[in-house]
Amino acid sequence: MDSLIWPSVVVIIGIAAILILRPAFIRLIDRTSKVGKNGLTFERPQEGGKPEPTPLSFDELMKLPITASILDREKHIKTYLQTLNLKDDGEKIDVLIRSLSFSRLEVEFNNIST
């Protein structure tokens, strides 16, 4: 009877993993374009397939849930902007856009690598 414990644990964990990862498996199967002896080939998700969500207003954006980490990051960014001695709000916006673009690109690369 003890010899059946580990195989049953593995089966239970396997079933749980399949149930948890089911949406990801379905997306992966939907993107499969070719299956052969050399492996699977996947299509890239189409950029135009999903309509863009409507942008949030400033009030809606500021009411989104936040964490202590976000508040700490905001303080860090405000302090950093004060040290740059920018001439006007236009320069501040340009610096923030550059920083946001860099952060978004970093997140996209991180998503691709995982």
N, C-alpha and C positions, 0 to 999 in steps of 0.2 A: 504494500500500500504506500509506503514511503517513496518508492521509486516513481510514483505517478504525480507527486507534488510538484516537482520542477517543470515537467512538461505542461501541466495544467496552468501553472503560473505564467509560463511563456505564452500559452494560447490566450489567456485572459488579457495579458498586456498587449499582445498582438491585436486582438479584437478592439481593445480600448484605443490603441493607436490608429487603427483604421477608422473608427468612428470619429475620433478627434480630427484627423487629417482628411476626412472625406471631402470637404469643399475644395481643398487644395488638389487632391487627386482628380476630382471632376474637372477643374480648370485645366490641369495638365493633360488629361485625356482629350478634352475639347481642342487643345492647341496642337495635338499630335497630328503631323501631316504625313509622315512616312515611317514605316516600321520595316526593318530589314535585318539581315544578318550582321550588319555593322552597327546596329543600334537604332535609337529613336531620333527623329528629326521633329523639331517643334517650330511652329509659326510664332512670330512675335505678335503680341496683342495689337490690334488695330487702334491707332490713336483716335480716329474719328468715330469709333464705334459707340462710345458713350457720350451723351450730351454733357456739356460743361454745366456744373451746378451754378445757380445764380449767386453772384457775389453777395456777401453779407454786408450790411450797413455797419458803420463804425460802432454804433451802440450794440448791435447784435454780436459783433466781433469781440468787443470788450466784456460781454456777459458770458462768453464761453467759459467752461470750467478750467481752472488753473490750479497749479500745484506750487508748493514752496520752491521747487527747482526752477520753475518758470519765473517766479517773482525774483529769485536770486539772479537769474540770467538777465532779466530786465534791468536790475540795478547795475550789473556789470556793464551792460551795453550803454546805459546812460552815463556812467562814469567815464567809459572809454570815449564817448562822443564829446564830453566836456574837455577831455585832454587834447582833442584834435584842433581846437581853436578854429572852427569852421566859420566862414564869413556870413552865411545865411542859411535859411531852411532848405534851399535848393541843393546846396552842397551836402547838407545832412541827409536829405532824401537820397541823393546819389550814393552816399556811403552805405546807407541802410539797404538800398536795392542791391548793391554789389555784395554786401554781406549775406543777404537773403539768397541771392543767386548761388553763391558759393556753398551755403548750407544745403540748399535743395539739391545741388549737384552731388554733394558729399553723401546725402541720404540715398539718392538714386544709385550711386555706385555701391553703397553698402547693401542696398536691396538686391542688386545684380549679383554681388559676390556671395550672397547667402542662398 
